[in-house]
């Protein structure tokens, strides 16, 4: 199997807790859309929430908290059924 572009500690955190504070560097490296696409292709469909001071209007706030959360598996199963 090819090595993941996503650090092992992020995957381990998602597997154990279903969420992960992944940090700004990872999000900036890939961009939001590409990061979420990579995770989905690797079997970890996620949503990303960026928490920051409302005064910080940057796309990727330096003092922000970047949280990946696995999408609910039941919701995913229902979406797959609707597509058929």
N, C-alpha and C positions, 0 to 999 in steps of 0.2 A: 504494500500500500504506500502511496506517495505521502511524503511528509506534509503535514498541515501548515498552511500559512499562518494559522492562528496559534499563539503560544499554548503549550500544554496546560499551563496553570489556568487559563481562561476556560478551556474545555472541561477540566476537572471541576472547576467551580460551578459551571453550568450543570454538569452531571450531578453534583452533590447537592446544590442548593437551588437550581433552576434559575439562578441569576448570578451576575458577576459585575463588580465595579472594575471595568476593564481599563480605565484610564484614557486620557486624552491622546497620548501618543499613538495608540493603536487605531483610534478613530481617524486621526489626522492622516496616518499612513495610508489607509485604504479609502477613506471617505465613508460616509454613512451608508450609502446605497451598496457600494461594493462590499463593505464589511458584512452587511446583513445577507447579501447574496452568497458570499463565501460560506458563512455559517449555515445558511439554509442548505446549500449543496452538500455540506458535511454532516447533515442530519440534525442541525441545531437551529431551527427557525426561531428567530428572536425579534424582539422589538428593542429599540434603543431609546432611552430617556436621558436627556442632559439636564441636570439640575445646576442652576447657577444664580448668582445675584442678578436681579433684574436690571441693574445698572450696567452690567456687562453685556453689550449687544453684539459681540463677536460671534461668528458662526460656531467657532470652537473655543469657548471661554477657557482661559488658562486655569482659573480656580474652580472650574465646574467639576461635577461628579458625573461620570459616564457609566450608566447602568444598563447592561444587557439583561433582558428577561426572556426566558423561553416562552414561546406561545403555548397556550393550553392545548394539550394533545387532543382533548375531546373536541375543541373548536376546530382543530385541523382535520380531524376525521369527518366532521359534519361538512366542512368546506369541500372535502374530496368527494363526498356523496352528492353534493349539490352540482358539482361539475359534470357528473356522469349523466 
